Amino acid sequence: MSDANGQGIRRVRTRWERVEGKRDRDVLEWVARFRFVTAAATAEQFGVDVVNARRRLKRMEQAKLLGVMRSGGTAPIFYVASAGRQLLGLPWRAAPRGDLQRAHELAIVDQVTRFERHAAEGVRVLTERECRRAEADGAGQFHVTVRGEGPRGLAERWPDIVLVDSQDRRVAVELEFSPKHTARLQRIVEGFLDSREYAQVLYLVDSVPLARRLTRLIDDGTARRSANATNRMFDIRATDVRVLAWHDADQAVTEAIDAERARSRPRERAA
């Protein structure tokens, strides 16, 4: 009787370990899509409470699958460590610097989760890392060329997020929160306007002045391309680039950005 009970307990334990191992791998694959994540973001993605998410991440850290960085006053951030990358068949990568663009990276995690929750059937949501791997595997070009940057005057710009539908139509999404010099912002916008890889580009912003700057650069760049067109037999239209309010922006900021967008709608209709 005791032997039977012992075998039953071992079977239950083996089944539990198999299920937990699958869940750990799901979490590991998800974390690998980003530079780093928090326990709160993990809880949101997998529909569990933060305590359980933190417990799993901590256990995976102890197993050397994840690394963790802690900074006073902020939530710990977790990333895929060398052993985890080896398990997933990913190349070695240095540990990320959590002090660089922390808010921006966590906003990307949040936005990807939102997109995946509400995306239409057949729509895939790709992070920058997934776009880089897809391009390396021959799935087409995901970066856009930015002129006037880089050692040879050309640089690659990778969107923060890319939406791909079942017919391979692509929408690039840029989360633009930190101010850039107007000249650099213009070069990036020009790169997206000239891109033929994307049907549309969406800038998500939380600042009215930045929304105005972006809208002006987009409108001016589109107008120049129309004025400089010399052969109407070819499709010389600029890519459709738009500015939208970030979902977490204040209501007053959202209304002001929407008003700015409304003033630019004649250009959008023309596109």
ROMARLUM-994323 format. One line per field, with one value per residue (C-alpha): residue number from 1; residue in three letters; x negated, y negated, z negated. Coordinates in pm, whole numbers, plus 50000, padded with zeros to 5 digits. Layout:
# residues N
num <- NUM	... $
residuo <- ALA	... $
east <- X	... $
north <- Y	... $
up <- Z	... $
***
This chain:
# residues 271
num <- 1	2	3	4	5	6	7	8	9	10	11	12	13	14	15	16	17	18	19	20	21	22	23	24	25	26	27	28	29	30	31	32	33	34	35	36	37	38	39	40	41	42	43	44	45	46	47	48	49	50	51	52	53	54	55	56	57	58	59	60	61	62	63	64	65	66	67	68	69	70	71	72	73	74	75	76	77	78	79	80	81	82	83	84	85	86	87	88	89	90	91	92	93	94	95	96	97	98	99	100	101	102	103	104	105	106	107	108	109	110	111	112	113	114	115	116	117	118	119	120	121	122	123	124	125	126	127	128	129	130	131	132	133	134	135	136	137	138	139	140	141	142	143	144	145	146	147	148	149	150	151	152	153	154	155	156	157	158	159	160	161	162	163	164	165	166	167	168	169	170	171	172	173	174	175	176	177	178	179	180	181	182	183	184	185	186	187	188	189	190	191	192	193	194	195	196	197	198	199	200	201	202	203	204	205	206	207	208	209	210	211	212	213	214	215	216	217	218	219	220	221	222	223	224	225	226	227	228	229	230	231	232	233	234	235	236	237	238	239	240	241	242	243	244	245	246	247	248	249	250	251	252	253	254	255	256	257	258	259	260	261	262	263	264	265	266	267	268	269	270	271 $
residuo <- MET	SER	ASP	ALA	ASN	GLY	GLN	GLY	ILE	ARG	ARG	VAL	ARG	THR	ARG	TRP	GLU	ARG	VAL	GLU	GLY	LYS	ARG	ASP	ARG	ASP	VAL	LEU	GLU	TRP	VAL	ALA	ARG	PHE	ARG	PHE	VAL	THR	ALA	ALA	ALA	THR	ALA	GLU	GLN	PHE	GLY	VAL	ASP	VAL	VAL	ASN	ALA	ARG	ARG	ARG	LEU	LYS	ARG	MET	GLU	GLN	ALA	LYS	LEU	LEU	GLY	VAL	MET	ARG	SER	GLY	GLY	THR	ALA	PRO	ILE	PHE	TYR	VAL	ALA	SER	ALA	GLY	ARG	GLN	LEU	LEU	GLY	LEU	PRO	TRP	ARG	ALA	ALA	PRO	ARG	GLY	ASP	LEU	GLN	ARG	ALA	HIS	GLU	LEU	ALA	ILE	VAL	ASP	GLN	VAL	THR	ARG	PHE	GLU	ARG	HIS	ALA	ALA	GLU	GLY	VAL	ARG	VAL	LEU	THR	GLU	ARG	GLU	CYS	ARG	ARG	ALA	GLU	ALA	ASP	GLY	ALA	GLY	GLN	PHE	HIS	VAL	THR	VAL	ARG	GLY	GLU	GLY	PRO	ARG	GLY	LEU	ALA	GLU	ARG	TRP	PRO	ASP	ILE	VAL	LEU	VAL	ASP	SER	GLN	ASP	ARG	ARG	VAL	ALA	VAL	GLU	LEU	GLU	PHE	SER	PRO	LYS	HIS	THR	ALA	ARG	LEU	GLN	ARG	ILE	VAL	GLU	GLY	PHE	LEU	ASP	SER	ARG	GLU	TYR	ALA	GLN	VAL	LEU	TYR	LEU	VAL	ASP	SER	VAL	PRO	LEU	ALA	ARG	ARG	LEU	THR	ARG	LEU	ILE	ASP	ASP	GLY	THR	ALA	ARG	ARG	SER	ALA	ASN	ALA	THR	ASN	ARG	MET	PHE	ASP	ILE	ARG	ALA	THR	ASP	VAL	ARG	VAL	LEU	ALA	TRP	HIS	ASP	ALA	ASP	GLN	ALA	VAL	THR	GLU	ALA	ILE	ASP	ALA	GLU	ARG	ALA	ARG	SER	ARG	PRO	ARG	GLU	ARG	ALA	ALA $
east <- 50000	49721	49538	49849	49886	49521	49553	49864	49684	49389	49625	49796	49458	49329	49644	49614	49247	49333	49605	49385	49098	49325	49438	49080	48989	49289	49176	48816	48915	49129	48857	48613	48828	48721	48413	48567	48902	49046	49254	49555	49522	49484	49797	49990	49873	49949	50259	50122	50072	49746	49645	49660	49482	49206	49170	49130	48879	48680	48671	48559	48289	48168	48155	47928	48184	48250	48035	48162	48063	48171	48160	48274	48634	48728	48862	48599	48568	48509	48331	48234	47895	47634	47771	48120	48001	47815	48130	48326	48053	47986	47640	47454	47545	47402	47629	47838	47785	48100	48022	48050	48401	48564	48902	48892	48815	49085	49332	49253	49326	49658	49752	49668	49890	50175	50136	50135	50442	50645	50490	50714	50678	50368	50181	49836	49664	49285	49034	48710	48517	48763	48738	48360	48377	48645	48439	48128	48333	48434	48789	48747	48620	48746	48501	48520	48221	48146	47923	47676	47599	47341	46972	47055	47353	47604	47752	48015	48322	48521	48880	48970	49261	49385	49736	49761	50094	50172	50084	49747	49854	49647	49703	49406	49466	49229	49264	49120	49102	48758	48677	48428	48258	48484	48218	48187	48561	48600	48348	48538	48875	48731	48613	48964	49122	48895	48951	49130	49121	49411	49769	49788	49577	49728	49552	49693	49608	49701	49592	49782	49468	49313	49636	49630	49266	49323	49638	49459	49165	49398	49608	49304	49134	49447	49500	49140	49175	49489	49331	49014	49194	49104	49246	49605	49591	49422	49550	49362	49593	49437	49515	49813	49662	49893	49870	50099	50129	49970	50244	50110	50089	50295	50642	50556	50241	50436	50697	50428	50244	50572	50641	50295	50361	50697	50520	50298	50580	50587	50238	50354	50652	50430	50199 $
north <- 50000	49765	49851	49772	49443	49366	49435	49217	48931	48966	48959	48645	48483	48574	48434	48115	48074	48124	47857	47615	47677	47587	47271	47175	47214	47004	46730	46761	46731	46429	46250	46313	46094	45787	45638	45691	45715	45666	45899	45670	45696	46074	46097	45891	46107	46443	46350	46421	46202	46018	46231	46553	46389	46263	46607	46775	46518	46552	46931	46898	46657	46910	47168	46926	46898	46533	46250	45967	45606	45407	45033	44848	44729	44917	45265	45530	45606	45956	46057	46386	46497	46695	47035	46930	46809	47136	47331	47131	47163	46789	46634	46489	46133	45908	45823	45512	45184	45128	44760	44690	44611	44816	44641	44671	45044	45122	44916	45139	45448	45295	45196	45539	45701	45463	45524	45900	45887	45687	45779	45919	46285	46353	46040	46100	45856	45848	45680	45528	45842	46061	45833	45860	46239	46252	46034	46245	46554	46407	46297	45963	45625	45479	45195	44862	44666	44333	44102	43869	44102	44369	44379	44391	44160	44448	44615	44881	44786	45070	44995	45059	45284	45422	45550	45803	45923	46251	46094	45971	45606	45432	45141	44998	44854	44610	44508	44158	44019	43859	43541	43568	43285	43178	43260	43620	43660	43531	43783	44070	43942	43907	44267	44387	44163	44321	44674	44922	45198	45053	44972	44733	44595	44491	44263	44295	43990	43845	43485	43215	43022	43344	43432	43090	43126	43471	43366	43069	43285	43546	43288	43100	43422	43548	43214	43209	43555	43453	43131	43305	43581	43566	43892	43965	44308	44440	44463	44175	44121	44098	44374	44293	44175	44063	43933	44072	44024	44287	44473	44369	43996	43750	43678	43316	43423	43685	43429	43182	43449	43558	43195	43166	43481	43345	43041	43279	43497	43339	43486	43824	43832	43738	44029 $
up <- 50000	49911	50233	50436	50254	50315	50686	50704	50534	50773	51074	50943	50875	51223	51383	51178	51271	51639	51625	51433	51673	51967	51790	51715	52081	52187	51950	52069	52436	52358	52161	52449	52674	52474	52315	51971	51790	51442	51226	51281	51661	51634	51418	51676	51965	51805	51607	51260	50954	50904	50603	50808	51102	50872	50715	51055	51179	50860	50896	51259	51145	50890	51171	51366	51648	51572	51447	51231	51176	50874	50826	50520	50535	50854	50921	51009	51379	51516	51837	52001	51867	52059	51952	52056	52394	52445	52360	52620	52883	52886	52931	52635	52545	52276	51986	52061	51882	51683	51632	52006	52134	51861	51896	52275	52270	52013	52216	52516	52305	52201	52557	52699	52437	52527	52899	52856	52635	52887	53225	53497	53587	53793	53680	53535	53299	53332	53106	53233	53137	53327	53631	53628	53613	53886	54120	54053	54140	54476	54391	54566	54454	54129	54073	54254	54380	54213	54413	54248	53958	53895	53994	54368	54364	54353	54048	53979	53779	53625	53517	53155	53260	53592	53664	53948	54086	54263	54601	54471	54462	54198	53963	53774	53426	53258	52893	52879	52527	52493	52685	52971	53156	53441	53702	53583	53549	53905	54042	53877	54002	54353	54336	54253	54519	54783	54656	54881	54621	54422	54517	54223	53939	53606	53359	53007	52795	52456	52516	52705	52815	52945	53128	53295	53397	53541	53725	53880	53990	54140	54323	54457	54569	54744	54918	55043	55191	55375	55505	55621	55809	56175	56310	56208	56373	56060	55704	55544	55247	54905	54658	54436	54106	53824	53469	53199	52824	52603	52417	52076	52155	51950	52085	52161	52344	52542	52647	52755	52958	53119	53212	53365	53564	53685	53831	54027	54162	54509	54561	54427	54664	54956	54869 $
***
